[in-house]
Amino acid sequence: MARPAWQDDLPEALAAARKASLPLLATGLRRSYGDTCLNPNGALLEMTSVDRAIFFDPDRLLLRAEAGISFDALLQMLIRRGFFLPVTPGTRFVTLGGAIANDVHGKNHHTAGTLGRWVRRIGLLRSDGTQLELTPQDNTGQFSATIGGLGLTGIITWAEIEVMRIESAIMDVENVPFANLDEFFQIARESEDMFDYTVSWIDCLAKGKELGRGLFTRGNHAQKGARLPSKADPKLNMPLNFPGFVLNRMSIGAFNRLYYWNGKRKAGRGTVPIHPFFYPLDAIGHWYRMYGRRGMYQYQSAVPPENERDATKAMLETISSAGEGSFLAVLKTFGSKPSPGMLSFPRPGTTLALDFPNRGASTLQLMDRLDAIVREAGGRLYPAKDGRMTGDMFRSGYPQWQDFAKYVDPNFQSHFWRRVVQ
């Protein structure tokens, strides 16, 4: 693994990696759940030291920074000045380059789209030493290939993004319980015009009339409140891996029932500090240890509007019947703003994200059944959270993959790309 110290070191580090005649891949904080950031038997370029802010223009709302800077560092700089990232995923521990390479989305997809829509310039270093500056006006296709391109088009060395103004580090939030899937879609439709941010937790083990019950959270940036964010360090820490028997149908079911009951009890309007609203899991250090040594699979799908209700219902029925539910289950509607990337995951419709404790063959068989539902509905899976998607599933979900392949740097590879294409 090569570890360049800053942007100007990248050509030398790249040349040294190429000299070894190994396939290359840049890597950041490695928060992807799957193998898009892995390159076994290849060379990794560690980008987390290439992490300097280059300039910030508050009047034009433009921020330029090196690709290895984390969202955590950017937020420390932005929030206290009255600004925020236009799009952010559910953790602040991702790099700017990694977020662009995965074209991340957040709770505000229906109003803002993906992060790629806010990227104004990208510095890209190809393996032959060519340095490119890409913009949305690029007519070669390289910009569209790099946004959501999983790091395969070269090294994103720096990026310039547009940020947004905020008045405080507080969120105005409303929590609304819903009794079933039909109520979810009704609340989601009602919320899109009034709230910038929407997301819901669902009880994926509920059945019958309660299938798809959950808690809908919607919010906006508060117009008044403290400018400085609350302390964002983890408040809890998982000291060790849970034994494998702890997470079972009974324990997850009990947790889901309690969580839903408590959410109904606390339903209503209130205010929440900005970090807990956007990054609840960041408050628990090493939270993934709750899944034990065998770990977990994350499964995230997106299905189009015309099939969203039936497909989501079929997936929840399949999960509930299998008894391999998740207590970290998220259901959200995507908006119609198009993603600029050829391989960008979000699309109009509904996305369902779940964590499954790894129970071996039974868990893999469950996800195979979910794949069939998603594919039948004309949907797709999220590469950033995948470690087992078949090549057929990938190609059916991403019809532009062959056009994208033309822009892949011939010396760049990842385990994911080899698995689904080669």
Secondary structure, DSSP 8 states (H G I E B T S, - for coil): -B--SSGGGHHHHHHHHHHTT--EEEE-S---SSSTT--TTSEEEE-TT---EEEEETTTTEEEEETT-BHHHHHHHHGGGTEE-SS--S-S-SBHHHHHHTT---TTHHHH--GGGGEEEEEEE-TTS-EEEE-TT-SSSHHHHHTT-TT-SSEEEEEEEE-EE-S-SEEEEEEEEESSHHHHHHHHHHHTTT-SEEEEEE-TT--GGGTT-EEEEEEEE-SSS-SS----S-SEE--S---GGGSSHHHHHHHHHHHHHHHHHT-EEEEEEHHHHH-GGGGEETGGGGG-TT-EEEEEEEE-GGGHHHHHHHHHHHHHHHT---SS-EEEEE-S---SSTT----SEEEEEEEEE--THHHHHHHHHHHHHHHHTT-EE-GGG-SS--HHHHHHH-TTHHHHHTTS-TTB--HHHHHHT-
